[in-house]
Amino acid sequence: MIYSMTGYGRGVAGNKKVTFETEIKSVNSRYLDVFFRLPSSLQSKEYELREQIKNKIKRGKITVLFQIKNNESENNIPPVDKEKLKTFLTFIKDVKKVAKINEKIKIEHLLTFKELFIPGQFEFTEEEFNLVKETLDKALDELLIMKSKEGSELSKDLSKRINNIEEKIVVIENEFRSSVNQHFSSLKEKIKTLIENASDYGDRLELELAIIAEKADITEECVRLKSHLKFFLESMKNEKEPGRKLNFICQEMNREANTISSKSVSTVITHNSVLIKEEIERIREQIQNIE
C-alpha cells in the first residue's frame, strides 16, 4: 500500500489540571528526520517520543509541536515567557534594522510566535506524561489517515501513467515489425545505387544488411520494459515501503526507453519513446512523495 509523505495530524488530551496538544506535520525527505519544539520540561523525554514516532513513520521530515494549557489559570489564558518575549523583540528589531523596514511592531507579530505562550517549566507526573504520549498517538493516527488518502490518489495517478506507457509499447511493437522490413529494403535499394554489380556480393550483402537490421531490433528492450511495468505495479500493491524501490524501477524503465529511442529506425517509434520518457519523468516526480 502507498502512503504519501505529506500530511498533518493533531491530538488533544488532558485532565482537570492541564491539557496537552500535539501537532505533527510531515513533508518529503529522503530519510526520516524528526524535529521537535518542546517545552524545557519535556526535553528529557525527547528520545522516548522520537521512538514512538519511528514505530509508525518510516520516511519524511517530521515537525512536532507540543503545547501545554493550564486549566487552573484564570480565563485559561496561557502564561507568557517574558525572557523569550524580550529575545523575540530584540530579534524583530534587528531584522527591521538590517532590512531597513520602518513598520511598527504589532501585537499580531508576537501572537504568531507560539513558543512565547508555552510554559517553560511543568513538572510531569507519570499519568500526565502518558497523556502527552496519547496526544502524540492521536496526532500520528490522523497523520497516517491523511497520508493514506493522498497515497491512494497517488496510486491511481501512477497506475494511469503505467497504462499509458503500456499502450505506447504496443504501438512501438506494431510499428517495429513493419519498420525493420522497410528499413532493410531501403538499405538494399541504396546499396544497389552505389554498387554497379550488387549481385556479385549477394550473400555477403544479405548478411551485412541482416546484421544492420538486427542492431535495430528492440524486441528485448520492449520485453524488459513491460517486465519493469509489471514489477512497478506489484511493488505498489505489495511493498510496505515502496518509495525507494519504485524510484529504482523508474531508472531501469528510463534506461530501456532510451535504448529503444537510440535503436529506432522509425520516427513513430522515436516519438512514442519520447512520450514514454515524459511519463516516466512524471512518475519519478510523483514517487518522490511516497514513503
C-alpha positions, 0 to 999 in steps of 0.5 A: 500500500502507498502512503504519501509523505505529506500530511498533518495530524493533531491530538488533544488530551488532558485532565482537570489540571492541564491539557496537552496538544500535539501537532505533527506535520510531515513533508518529503525527505529522503530519510526520516528526520524528526524535529521537535519544539518542546517545552524545557520540561519535556526535553528529557523525554525527547528520545522516548517520543522520537521512538514512538514516532519511528514505530509508525513513520518510516520516511519524511521530515517530521515537525512536532509541536507540543503545547501545554494549557493550564486549566487552573489559570484564570480565563485559561489564558496561557502564561507568557515567557517574558525572557523569550518575549524580550529575545523575540523583540530584540530579534524583530528589531534587528531584522527591521534594522538590517532590512531597513523596514520602518513598520511598527511592531504589532501585537499580531507579530508576537501572537504568531510566535507560539513558543512565547505562550508555552510554559517553560517549566511543568513538572510531569507526573507519570499519568500526565506524561502518558497523556502527552504520549496519547496526544502524540498517538492521536496526532500520528493516527490522523497523520497516517489517515491523511497520508493514506488518502493522498497515497491512494490518489497517488496510486491511481495517478501512477497506475494511469501513467503505467497504462499509458506507457503500456499502450505506447509499447504496443504501438512501438511493437506494431510499428517495429515489425513493419519498420525493420522490413522497410528499413532493410529494403531501403538499405538494399535499394541504396546499396544497389545505387552505389554498387554497379554489380550488387549481385556479385556480393549477394550473400555477403550483402544479405548478411551485412544488411541482416546484421544492420537490421538486427542492431535495430531490433528492440524486441528485448528492450520492449520485453524488459520494459513491460517486465519493469511495468509489471514489477512497478505495479506489484511493488505498489500493491505489495511493498510496505515501503515502496518509495525507494524501490519504485524510484529504482524501477523508474531508472531501469524503465528510463534506461530501456526507453532510451535504448529503444529511442537510440535503436529506432529506425522509425520516427513513430517509434522515436516519438512514442519513446519520447512520450514514454520518457515524459511519463516516466519523468512524471512518475519519478516526480510523483514517487518522490512523495511516497514513503 
